[in-house]
Every structure is written in C-alpha cells, then in structure tokens.
Amino acid sequence: MTRLRSIPRWALVLALVLAVGGALRADRAVHHGRFLSTDERAYAVLGIAISHGHYTPRGMNDPLHWPPGTPLLFAAARKVAGAGDADLDPAAIYAAQWAVGMGLIVAVFALAALLAGPWAGVAAAAGVALYPPLQTITGDLVSEPLGALTLAMVMIALAWAWRAPPRSLRHYRPELRMRPKTRSTRSRTPA
C-alpha cells in the first residue's frame, strides 16, 4: 500500500486518461465501418505497394499526392500481421492507427508537462483522449493521426531544446577553442 501512495496523483490520473482514451479508440478501430473514401483507398493501396518495395501502384497516376508516412505505417502493419493483398483494410492497419492515437496522447502529455508541469500535461492529454474527432479518426485510413503525432514530437523537441542551457560560442566555433584566454592588462581600479 505504501508503494501505491508513493505514486504521484497526476500519474494515476494520467493512467486513467490513457485507459479511457485507449478504450474509446479501440472501439473505433474495431467498429470502423466498411466504406472507404477515395483517400482511404489510396492510402491502403499505397501501403500494399510499399509492402512490396515500391511506391507506384498500378492505376495510380500521382502517388506523391499522398504523403508517404501513412502508407509506410500501413505497410509495416501489413507485414507484421501477414495481411495479404486481397484485403484492402486489414485489422492491423486500424491497430496501427490506434497505436498512433495513443502515442499522440502521450506526446501531448509530454509536451504540456515539459512546458507547464505534469498537471498541465494530464489536462492536455485528457483533451486529446476525449476529443471525439480524434477518437473517430482511429477508424479511418487517413494521414491526420500520424501527422498530428509528428507535429507533437517536433514541438517536444523544440520545447526541450528551448529549455536546454545555451552553449557557448566556443562549442560551435572550433577556432575559438584554440585561443588562450588572455587577461586584460588594464588596471581595474577607478581613476
């Protein structure tokens, strides 16, 4: 019991946020519907092409219209699950979207916690976990979840770099490291 008391309250609330967010996203990943939009079909077809080692599916004129990150994610999910080409949207792709959504919750927590402390991180994570469009998109084969996660990770790197102590000019300019430090010969006594 003493071990449980040593866990910060914010960590317990964050665990609850992750559990609820995970459950809501899992529901959308399992009950995603059968209709695939033109973009969803394109991402799925590109995922199949990448799983075979190329980015030029048959019948697609402009594959570079769709960012390659999401098809790469879908190709990896297909490979891990051993999904065949006949199934345009295997369950593994929705599992990958679920994992990206969970990663986004954690990344937003980390960003807000880095900037304003752990309770701000929990509040931001709860906002992402409970926001209905971010739950629903787990059941869609689109690039927005991965794009949001990428942006959050970039912002974490920026915030972390901003907090890091600045390095001296000597660190960046090697020629300044070679010069010996000289003392001024002027007298420092007031005139």
C-alpha positions as CSV (number, residue, x, y, z in Angstrom):
1,M,0.0,0.0,0.0
2,T,2.9,2.4,0.7
3,R,4.1,1.8,-2.8
4,L,0.8,3.0,-4.3
5,R,0.9,6.1,-2.1
6,S,4.4,7.0,-3.5
7,I,3.0,7.2,-7.0
8,P,2.2,10.9,-7.8
9,R,-1.5,11.6,-8.2
10,W,-1.0,13.1,-11.6
11,A,0.4,9.7,-12.8
12,L,-2.7,7.9,-11.6
13,V,-4.9,10.3,-13.3
14,L,-2.8,10.0,-16.5
15,A,-3.2,6.2,-16.3
16,L,-6.9,6.7,-16.2
17,V,-6.8,9.1,-19.1
18,L,-4.8,6.6,-21.1
19,A,-7.2,3.8,-20.3
20,V,-10.2,5.7,-21.3
21,G,-8.6,7.1,-24.4
22,G,-7.4,3.7,-25.4
23,A,-10.8,2.1,-24.9
24,L,-12.6,4.8,-26.9
25,R,-10.0,4.5,-29.8
26,A,-10.2,0.7,-29.6
27,D,-13.9,0.9,-30.1
28,R,-13.5,2.9,-33.3
29,A,-10.7,0.7,-34.5
30,V,-12.9,-2.4,-34.1
31,H,-16.2,-0.8,-35.4
32,H,-14.7,1.3,-38.2
33,G,-17.4,0.7,-40.9
34,R,-16.9,-0.7,-44.3
35,F,-17.0,2.4,-46.5
36,L,-13.6,3.7,-47.6
37,S,-13.3,7.1,-49.1
38,T,-11.1,7.8,-52.2
39,D,-8.2,9.0,-49.9
40,E,-8.5,5.9,-47.6
41,R,-8.4,3.6,-50.6
42,A,-5.4,5.4,-51.9
43,Y,-3.5,5.1,-48.6
44,A,-4.4,1.5,-48.4
45,V,-3.2,0.7,-52.0
46,L,0.0,2.7,-51.4
47,G,0.5,0.6,-48.2
48,I,0.2,-2.6,-50.3
49,A,2.7,-1.2,-52.9
50,I,5.2,-0.2,-50.2
51,S,4.9,-3.7,-48.6
52,H,6.2,-5.0,-52.0
53,G,9.0,-2.5,-52.1
54,H,7.7,0.2,-54.5
55,Y,5.6,3.4,-54.4
56,T,4.0,3.1,-57.7
57,P,0.7,1.1,-57.5
58,R,-0.9,0.1,-60.8
59,G,-3.5,2.5,-62.0
60,M,-2.4,5.4,-59.8
61,N,-1.3,8.5,-61.7
62,D,0.1,10.6,-58.9
63,P,1.1,8.6,-55.9
64,L,3.1,11.5,-54.5
65,H,-0.2,13.3,-53.9
66,W,-0.4,11.3,-50.6
67,P,2.3,11.8,-48.0
68,P,4.4,8.6,-47.7
69,G,4.4,8.3,-43.9
70,T,1.0,6.8,-43.5
71,P,1.3,4.3,-46.3
72,L,4.6,3.3,-44.8
73,L,2.9,2.8,-41.4
74,F,0.2,0.7,-43.1
75,A,2.8,-1.3,-45.0
76,A,4.6,-2.1,-41.7
77,A,1.3,-3.1,-40.1
78,R,0.5,-5.4,-43.1
79,K,4.0,-7.0,-42.9
80,V,3.7,-7.6,-39.1
81,A,0.2,-9.0,-39.4
82,G,1.0,-11.0,-42.5
83,A,-2.0,-9.5,-44.3
84,G,-2.5,-10.4,-48.0
85,D,-3.1,-8.0,-50.8
86,A,-6.7,-9.0,-51.3
87,D,-7.8,-7.3,-48.0
88,L,-7.6,-3.6,-48.6
89,D,-8.1,-2.7,-44.9
90,P,-6.9,-5.5,-42.6
91,A,-7.4,-5.1,-38.8
92,A,-3.7,-4.5,-38.4
93,I,-4.0,-1.1,-40.1
94,Y,-6.6,0.0,-37.6
95,A,-4.4,-1.3,-34.8
96,A,-1.6,0.9,-36.1
97,Q,-4.0,3.9,-36.2
98,W,-4.9,3.0,-32.5
99,A,-1.2,2.9,-31.6
100,V,-0.6,6.3,-33.3
101,G,-3.6,7.8,-31.4
102,M,-2.2,6.5,-28.1
103,G,1.2,7.9,-29.0
104,L,-0.4,11.3,-29.6
105,I,-2.0,11.3,-26.1
106,V,1.4,10.5,-24.6
107,A,3.2,13.1,-26.8
108,V,0.7,15.8,-25.9
109,F,1.1,15.0,-22.2
110,A,4.9,15.2,-22.6
111,L,4.8,18.5,-24.4
112,A,2.5,20.2,-21.9
113,A,4.3,18.7,-18.9
114,L,7.6,20.0,-20.3
115,L,6.2,23.4,-20.8
116,A,3.9,23.8,-17.7
117,G,4.2,20.8,-15.4
118,P,2.6,17.4,-15.0
119,W,-0.9,18.5,-14.2
120,A,-1.0,20.6,-17.4
121,G,0.2,17.6,-19.2
122,V,-2.6,15.5,-17.8
123,A,-5.2,18.1,-18.8
124,A,-3.8,18.3,-22.3
125,A,-3.7,14.5,-22.6
126,A,-7.3,14.3,-21.4
127,G,-8.3,16.9,-24.0
128,V,-6.8,14.8,-26.8
129,A,-8.1,11.5,-25.3
130,L,-11.7,12.7,-25.0
131,Y,-11.9,14.8,-28.2
132,P,-14.5,12.9,-30.3
133,P,-12.9,13.7,-33.8
134,L,-9.6,12.3,-32.6
135,Q,-11.3,9.1,-31.4
136,T,-13.3,8.7,-34.6
137,I,-10.4,9.1,-36.9
138,T,-8.9,5.9,-35.5
139,G,-11.4,4.1,-37.6
140,D,-10.3,6.0,-40.8
141,L,-7.3,5.2,-43.0
142,V,-6.1,8.8,-43.3
143,S,-2.8,10.6,-42.5
144,E,-4.0,13.1,-39.9
145,P,-3.3,11.0,-36.8
146,L,0.3,10.3,-37.9
147,G,0.7,14.0,-39.0
148,A,-0.6,15.2,-35.6
149,L,1.8,12.8,-33.8
150,T,4.7,14.0,-35.9
151,L,3.9,17.7,-35.2
152,A,3.6,16.9,-31.4
153,M,7.0,15.2,-31.5
154,V,8.6,18.2,-33.3
155,M,7.1,20.5,-30.7
156,I,8.5,18.3,-27.9
157,A,12.0,18.6,-29.5
158,L,11.6,22.3,-29.8
159,A,10.5,22.8,-26.2
160,W,13.3,20.5,-25.0
161,A,15.8,22.5,-27.0
162,W,14.4,25.8,-25.7
163,R,14.8,24.6,-22.1
164,A,18.4,23.4,-22.6
165,P,21.0,25.8,-21.4
166,P,22.6,27.7,-24.2
167,R,26.1,26.6,-25.2
168,S,28.9,29.0,-25.6
169,L,30.2,30.2,-28.9
170,R,33.3,28.1,-28.3
171,H,31.3,25.0,-28.7
172,Y,30.2,25.9,-32.2
173,R,33.4,27.5,-33.4
174,P,36.4,25.3,-33.0
175,E,38.9,28.0,-33.8
176,L,37.8,29.9,-30.7
177,R,38.7,26.9,-28.6
178,M,42.3,27.1,-29.6
179,R,42.9,30.7,-28.4
180,P,44.2,31.0,-24.9
181,K,42.2,33.2,-22.6
182,T,44.1,36.4,-22.0
183,R,43.8,38.8,-19.1
184,S,43.4,42.4,-19.6
185,T,46.5,44.5,-18.6
186,R,44.4,47.5,-17.7
187,S,44.0,48.4,-14.2
188,R,40.6,47.8,-12.8
189,T,40.8,50.5,-10.2
190,P,38.7,53.6,-10.7
191,A,40.5,56.6,-11.9
